[in-house]
């Protein structure tokens, strides 16, 4: 962190979870078992700046959760499929280990992604074993997925996914990187999709179509359309904080103690 970027109240540490990849760790006041939430930024698969997710992470920590914002390798450093999704998958395992290092037993790990980060988070949650790669932490799969304004069907984004797939991806590559390919995997994975009704960058039809596919595959998948919210609003604590906190708490209440 630069000297002119003070920590928010619950930010406890800045780690590197893989060489060159930062994770900002936000811890709750107590050390009781708690949900662990990994927040994954968007950036059109070209960049991965997690700065904007820190206020939401701080709100989650204030609500008693461990929250960790992460970056990942993207197009700006020449990373293409499957590297960004492998990084996100590793970040989930790192987050569980980091919570335990802080003395907090994870009740579940929830991966929350915005925009391109939602697409990567969906893959990390649905097919973690396929994306494991050389991750140094004990393998932990996400126990829930939250997607914020994600472009989940790569067949519908045209050339916008070129930073992830390359300019002329082979059909097998486009299929493998498409979350719609994998909706039948891990059908017990609960999913929350949140989209802004005023989103002019990523249509809310991506979320409605993904939800329908997940429901057909047996997932518990909920969608919330937030009236008036744009693409850059949907990860703001004032817009989505209570929605995400309430949903995670409801999931946690189902876990036998």
Residue pairs with C-beta under 8 A, 6 or more apart in sequence:
1 7
1 14
8 26
8 54
8 55
8 57
8 58
9 58
9 62
10 26
10 27
10 28
10 57
10 58
10 61
10 62
10 67
11 24
11 25
11 26
11 54
11 57
11 58
12 25
12 26
12 27
12 102
13 24
13 25
14 22
14 23
14 24
14 25
15 22
15 23
15 25
15 94
15 98
16 22
16 23
17 23
17 70
17 90
17 91
17 94
17 98
18 87
18 90
18 94
18 135
18 136
21 70
21 71
21 72
21 73
21 87
21 91
22 50
22 70
22 71
23 68
23 69
23 70
23 71
23 91
23 94
23 95
23 98
24 50
24 54
24 57
24 68
24 69
24 70
25 66
25 68
25 98
25 102
26 54
26 57
26 58
26 60
26 61
26 66
26 67
26 68
26 69
27 61
27 66
27 102
27 104
28 34
28 61
28 62
28 63
28 64
28 65
28 66
28 104
29 64
30 64
31 102
31 103
31 104
32 64
32 104
33 104
33 105
33 106
33 107
34 64
34 65
34 66
34 99
34 104
34 105
34 106
34 107
35 65
35 66
35 106
35 107
35 108
35 109
35 110
35 248
35 251
35 252
36 65
36 66
36 67
36 68
36 95
36 96
36 99
36 104
36 106
36 107
36 108
36 109
36 110
37 57
37 60
37 65
37 66
37 67
37 68
37 95
37 109
37 110
37 111
37 112
37 244
37 248
38 68
38 70
38 88
38 91
38 92
38 95
38 109
38 110
38 111
38 112
38 121
38 142
39 50
39 53
39 56
39 57
39 67
39 68
39 69
39 70
39 112
39 113
39 114
40 48
40 50
40 53
40 70
40 72
40 88
40 91
40 111
40 112
40 113
40 114
40 117
40 118
40 120
40 121
41 48
41 49
41 50
41 52
41 53
41 69
41 71
41 113
41 114
41 115
41 117
42 113
42 114
42 115
42 116
42 117
42 118
42 149
43 49
43 74
43 115
43 116
43 117
44 75
44 115
44 116
44 160
44 163
45 74
45 75
45 84
45 116
45 161
45 163
45 164
46 74
46 75
46 76
46 163
47 74
47 75
47 76
48 71
48 72
48 73
48 74
48 84
48 117
49 71
50 69
50 70
50 71
52 235
53 69
53 114
53 235
54 69
55 236
55 237
56 67
56 112
56 235
56 236
56 237
56 240
56 241
56 244
57 67
57 68
57 69
58 67
58 237
59 237
59 241
59 245
60 67
60 241
60 244
60 245
61 67
63 245
63 249
65 245
65 248
66 95
66 98
66 99
66 102
66 104
66 106
68 91
68 94
68 95
68 98
70 87
70 88
70 91
70 94
70 95
72 79
72 84
72 87
72 88
72 91
72 120
73 79
73 83
73 84
73 87
74 84
74 163
75 163
75 164
80 163
80 164
80 165
80 166
81 164
81 165
81 166
81 169
81 173
81 176
81 177
82 131
82 133
82 176
82 177
84 120
84 164
85 120
85 123
85 124
85 131
85 177
86 131
86 132
86 133
86 135
88 111
88 113
88 117
88 120
88 121
88 123
88 124
88 131
89 123
89 124
89 128
89 131
89 132
89 133
89 135
90 132
90 133
90 135
90 136
90 137
91 124
92 109
92 111
92 124
92 128
92 140
92 141
92 142
93 135
93 137
93 138
93 139
93 140
94 135
94 137
95 106
95 109
95 140
96 106
96 109
96 137
96 138
96 140
97 137
97 138
97 140
99 105
99 106
100 106
106 140
107 252
107 255
108 143
108 144
108 251
108 252
108 255
109 140
109 141
109 142
109 143
109 144
110 142
110 143
110 144
110 145
110 146
110 248
110 251
111 121
111 124
111 125
111 142
111 144
111 145
111 146
112 121
112 145
112 146
112 147
112 148
112 244
113 119
113 120
113 121
113 122
113 146
113 147
113 148
113 150
114 148
114 149
114 150
114 234
114 235
115 148
115 149
115 150
115 151
115 201
115 202
115 231
116 150
116 151
116 164
117 150
118 147
118 148
118 149
118 150
118 151
118 152
119 150
119 151
119 152
119 154
119 179
121 142
121 145
121 146
121 147
121 150
122 145
122 147
122 150
122 152
122 179
122 210
123 131
123 177
123 179
123 182
124 131
124 142
125 141
125 142
125 144
125 145
125 186
125 189
125 191
126 145
126 179
126 182
126 183
126 185
126 186
126 189
127 182
127 185
127 186
128 139
128 141
128 142
129 139
129 141
132 139
141 186
142 189
143 189
143 251
144 189
144 190
144 191
144 192
144 248
144 251
145 189
145 190
145 191
145 192
146 191
146 192
146 193
146 194
146 244
146 247
147 191
147 192
147 193
147 194
147 207
147 210
148 194
148 195
148 234
148 235
148 240
149 194
149 195
149 196
149 199
149 201
149 202
149 204
149 207
149 231
149 234
150 193
150 202
150 206
150 207
150 210
151 157
151 160
151 161
151 202
151 206
152 179
152 180
152 206
152 207
152 209
152 210
153 178
153 179
153 180
153 206
153 209
153 210
154 161
154 165
154 174
154 177
154 178
154 179
154 180
155 174
155 178
155 180
156 206
159 167
161 169
161 174
161 177
164 177
165 173
165 174
165 177
166 173
169 177
175 181
179 210
180 209
180 210
180 213
183 210
183 213
183 214
183 216
183 217
183 219
184 217
184 218
187 217
187 218
187 219
188 218
188 219
189 219
190 219
190 220
190 221
190 251
191 211
191 214
191 219
191 220
191 221
191 222
192 221
192 222
192 223
192 224
192 243
192 244
192 247
193 207
193 210
193 211
193 221
193 222
193 223
193 224
194 207
194 223
194 224
194 225
194 226
194 234
194 240
194 243
194 244
195 202
195 204
195 206
195 207
195 223
195 224
195 225
195 226
195 234
196 204
196 225
196 226
196 228
196 229
196 230
196 231
196 233
196 234
196 239
197 204
197 225
197 226
197 227
197 228
197 229
198 227
198 228
198 229
198 230
198 233
199 229
199 230
199 231
199 234
200 230
200 231
201 230
201 231
202 231
204 225
207 223
207 225
208 223
210 221
211 221
211 222
211 223
214 221
215 221
222 247
224 243
226 233
226 234
226 239
226 240
226 243
229 239
233 239
234 240
